[in-house]
Structure formats: C-alpha cells, structure tokens
Amino acid sequence: MAALSSLSFRYFSRSFLTHTSSFRRLPRFTCSLSSSSSSSSSSLEFNITFAPPKPKPKPEESGLIPGAGDELDDDGQLFIPWIVRGEDGNFRLQAHPPESILRAMANSETDTSTKKKKPKAEKSTAEPKHSKAARRFYNENFKDSGMRLSKVLAAAGVASRRSSEELIFEGKVTVNGSVCNTPQTRVDPAKDVIYVNGNRLPKKQPPKVYFALNKPKGYICSSGEKESKSVISLFDDYLKNWGKRNPGIPKPRLFTVGRLDVATTGLIIVTNDGDFAQRLSHPSSNLSKEYIAIIDGVVHKRHLVAISEGTTIEGVHCIPDAVELLPHQSDAPRARLRIVVHEGRKHEVRELVKNAGLEIHSLKRVRIGSFKLPSDLGIGKHIELKPTDLKALG
C-alpha cells in the first residue's frame, strides 16, 4: 500500500510539472483521498481518476472560435487544483486556494493600491525675490516681528508720529544704550531697552481702543496739549481712571480720525490705532459721510440742483453722492438738507451749500460708512466701539 501511494504521488507530481502548460485544458476530474496509519509510520494514498475526454465540437457546429474556452470547465470557470493540509493534519485536494493565500493576496492588493500621501509642504520662510506683494507679506510676517521706532514711541503715548521722528532726529532717543537717529529702526519694546529724554519706555504697550464721540460745537480736533478746548480733553476723566482699570499698562495716546471744523458737531472717531486711522481716513477707503445741514432762508429746487452739480475745492471738482430736502418739522422752522459726500475735502459740505447761494446755520455729521451716531449719545459724550461697529466703519 505504501509503495502504491508513493508511486501514485510521484506520478501525479511528474504529470503536474511536465504538463503545466496544458493542465488547465483538462476536463473536470474527481479524486478520492484516503489515509491509513500504523504504529510505525503513516502514509497517504491518492486515488485520482479522470473523466473520459469529451469530443470537441467542430468550430462550424459550435459557432465558437478555435481555442476559445478550452481552459474552462463545464460551468465556464477555470479549474486549478490545490493540495492543502486540513485541520486534522491530513492532506486534501480542493479546487480553491487556501484562506491564507487569499488573505495574503488581498493584503498585497491593498498595499499596492493604497498610495502614500505626500507630506504637506512646510510653509517656506525663504524671502521671496520677485513679487512685491510677496515681499511685503514676508516682511510683515517673517522677516522681523519688531515695529518702527517712531511707531513704538507714538503707540506708547510719547508724542505723535511726526513729533516722535523729530525726537529721534534730535538724538533724544536711545536703544540698548546707543543713540538712534533713524525712525525706521525696528525695535521690540519687550526686548529692547528704549529711553526718551532719559525716561525708560515701558515694556508693555497700551491696548488698541476705539471710541465714537458726539463732538460739541467750539471744540477742535487737535491733540495738542496747549489747546484748552480740544476734543481729546473730553477724555480726561477716562484717562485719569486708566491706572485703576489697567494697572501697570501705560495710557493710550488718543487722537481723532479725520477732522471736523470748530463749528461742526456730530460723529467723530477717536482712537490710538494709527493704522486703523490711516485706513479710515485715506481717500482709497471711499467711505461715505452723511451730514444734516440746517439752512437759513428758503430752499428751492434750483438750490438742490446747484448743490448736486458740485463745486471746485482746492482745484478738484467735488460732487456729492446725494442731496435731499428733509420734511419740515414743527419744532424746527428752518429747512434741513441731507448731504452725503465721500471726498472728505476741507469744508466740502459748507462749500457746496455756499456755492448754491445758501447759508448754513448749523452742520452735524450723523454717519460714517454704515455706522450711525447713536441717537441717545449726548453732546460731548463717547462710547467704546464694538467689533461690529468697527466692521460697519469699513
């Protein structure tokens, strides 16, 4: 029995190796596997029989192309035999691959089909050389975290930007023990030791503050200390109590954004943020400003037409965005005009009304951008602006 089993297995192996190329063309076959064991040794017996070959139909009878489907069994599937060891330790013959091979094939397909994601490129801090906008972005975000010396002095409340530059040019400012005569020198108040006129500049900078003020008549928009009726003097009480609310932090140096003449009342913005003030007052912002002008005398249609046609101020022809005669009020006998401008020229509204042959009794600004002067804000009073208010200002 052992000799027969060995002979059968060798015959099967030799046939499988020598006829690999044609094995898949064989018709369906059946096999039976039996094993016997004794006290000394165990042996395997493979009793393999093949079904008789079926006659191949002629191509003209079957309608098939010669050679097509030769590798298929009766069910139209390829037949590949596998010899595997079962759970009982015995060999057996099966038509499908073992589960271990199937799992290995699946893992191999998964590994090859899954592409490794490329790591995200790190943010380059190399200084760009060509784009002006890129260089500006690099300078603001990477090149140097410090600020210009003149700007630091102005933010600390030493003086205005121009006055700070004059102090620097006069040699009254030292940085880390050396006299600095260049306003553009970039410094960091938290790291650098800065003295102005022998006084140490605080390391902490005051926070940015923003106010809306209902300016009274007779006050000028100047931060000069010699002016007794400056708009900034209306914040004296606020600045006196600054140390109690913000211990250890220097007082902000307040100034107005733009100006209103001494006789004009209404909305004006006060802050210590120079960049914000520059954006708001620059002509490129194109912010509209609304005024209510109370007129002495009667207003006719020709006056409205003349105002809407504009006038020349400082060599520039200025045309208002809107002119409207407001309804008559019983408690206000004088006519009221609503005038909207965006140029921001000096005395622009007064010049427009004067050019039309009218005389202004009083003038009040009630809106900047989308921010309107609160109706409950008393004359000479101020409120701190919220983020939504700053957004309305543009």
Residue pairs with C-beta under 8 A, 6 or more apart in sequence:
1 36
1 43
1 45
2 41
2 43
4 45
5 43
5 44
5 45
5 46
6 43
8 45
8 46
8 47
8 48
9 44
9 46
12 46
12 48
16 23
24 71
24 78
24 79
24 80
25 70
25 71
26 50
26 79
27 50
27 51
27 53
27 54
27 73
27 74
28 51
28 73
28 74
28 79
29 48
29 49
29 50
29 51
30 49
30 51
31 46
31 47
31 48
31 49
31 93
32 47
33 44
33 45
33 46
33 47
33 90
33 91
33 92
33 93
34 45
34 47
35 42
35 43
35 44
35 45
35 90
36 42
36 43
36 45
37 43
44 90
44 91
46 93
57 64
59 65
59 66
69 76
71 78
72 78
73 79
79 95
80 95
80 97
81 93
81 94
81 95
82 93
82 94
82 95
82 96
82 97
82 98
83 91
83 92
83 93
84 91
84 92
84 94
84 98
85 91
85 92
86 92
97 105
125 138
125 142
127 135
127 138
127 142
127 143
128 134
128 135
128 138
129 135
144 186
145 188
146 186
146 187
146 188
146 192
147 155
147 186
147 187
147 188
148 183
148 184
148 185
148 186
148 187
149 164
149 168
149 173
149 175
149 180
149 182
149 183
149 184
149 185
149 186
149 187
149 194
150 161
150 164
150 165
150 168
150 183
150 184
151 161
151 164
151 274
152 187
152 189
152 194
152 201
152 205
153 159
153 164
153 167
153 168
153 173
153 194
153 196
153 201
154 160
154 161
154 164
154 253
154 274
155 205
155 206
155 253
155 272
155 274
156 189
156 201
156 202
156 205
156 206
156 250
156 253
157 206
157 250
157 251
157 252
157 253
157 272
158 164
158 167
158 196
158 201
158 253
159 167
159 253
160 223
160 253
160 255
161 274
164 183
165 183
167 173
167 196
167 197
168 180
168 181
168 182
168 183
169 181
169 183
171 179
171 181
172 196
172 197
173 179
173 180
173 194
173 195
173 196
174 180
174 194
174 195
175 185
175 187
175 192
175 193
175 194
176 192
176 193
177 193
187 194
189 201
189 202
189 203
189 204
189 205
190 203
190 204
193 200
194 200
194 201
195 201
202 249
202 250
204 248
204 249
204 250
205 250
206 246
206 249
206 250
206 251
206 252
206 253
206 272
207 246
207 249
207 252
208 252
208 271
208 272
208 273
208 276
209 252
209 254
209 271
209 272
209 273
209 384
210 269
210 270
210 271
210 273
210 276
210 384
210 385
210 389
210 390
211 235
211 254
211 269
211 270
211 271
211 382
211 383
211 384
211 385
212 267
212 268
212 269
212 270
212 371
212 373
212 374
212 377
212 382
212 383
212 385
212 389
213 231
213 234
213 267
213 268
213 269
213 270
213 380
213 381
213 382
214 265
214 266
214 267
214 373
214 377
214 378
214 379
214 380
214 381
214 382
215 221
215 231
215 260
215 264
215 265
215 266
215 267
215 268
215 379
215 380
216 265
216 379
216 380
217 262
217 263
217 264
217 265
217 362
218 229
218 262
218 263
219 229
219 230
219 231
219 233
219 234
219 262
220 227
220 229
220 230
220 231
220 262
221 230
221 231
221 256
221 258
221 259
221 260
221 268
222 230
222 231
222 232
223 230
223 232
223 253
223 254
223 255
223 256
224 230
227 233
231 256
231 268
231 270
232 254
232 255
232 256
232 270
234 380
234 382
235 254
235 270
235 382
238 382
239 251
239 254
242 249
242 251
242 252
243 251
252 272
253 272
254 270
254 271
254 272
255 270
255 271
255 272
255 277
256 268
256 269
256 270
257 268
257 269
257 270
257 271
257 276
257 277
257 280
257 281
258 268
258 269
258 280
258 281
258 344
259 268
260 266
260 268
260 365
261 347
261 350
263 362
263 363
264 363
264 364
264 365
265 362
265 363
265 364
265 365
265 379
266 291
266 363
266 364
266 365
266 366
266 373
267 365
267 366
267 367
267 368
267 371
267 372
267 373
268 365
269 277
269 280
269 368
269 385
269 393
270 382
271 277
276 390
279 285
279 394
280 287
280 368
280 393
280 394
281 344
283 343
283 344
285 394
286 342
287 342
287 344
287 368
287 369
287 393
287 394
288 321
288 340
288 341
288 342
288 367
288 368
288 369
289 340
289 341
289 342
289 344
289 365
289 367
289 368
290 338
290 339
290 340
290 365
290 366
290 367
291 338
291 339
291 340
291 341
291 349
291 363
291 364
291 365
291 366
292 326
292 336
292 337
292 338
292 363
292 364
292 366
293 336
293 337
293 339
293 349
293 353
293 360
293 362
293 363
294 332
294 334
294 335
294 336
294 360
294 361
294 362
294 363
295 334
295 335
295 336
295 337
295 353
295 358
295 359
295 360
295 361
296 334
296 358
296 359
296 360
296 361
297 335
297 358
297 359
298 335
299 325
299 335
299 337
299 358
303 356
303 357
303 358
304 323
304 325
304 356
306 355
306 356
306 357
307 320
307 323
307 337
307 339
307 352
307 353
307 355
307 356
308 319
308 320
308 323
309 319
310 317
310 318
310 319
310 320
310 352
311 317
311 318
311 351
311 352
311 355
312 318
313 343
313 345
313 346
313 347
313 348
313 351
314 345
314 346
316 343
316 345
318 341
318 343
318 345
318 348
318 351
318 352
320 339
320 340
320 341
320 349
320 352
321 340
321 341
321 342
322 338
322 339
322 340
323 337
323 338
323 339
323 340
324 337
324 338
324 339
325 335
325 336
325 337
325 338
326 335
326 336
326 337
326 338
328 335
329 336
334 361
337 353
339 349
339 352
339 353
341 348
341 349
341 352
345 351
349 360
349 363
350 360
350 363
353 359
353 360
354 360
365 373
366 372
366 373
367 373
368 393
369 392
369 393
369 394
370 392
370 393
370 394
371 389
371 392
371 393
374 383
377 383
385 393
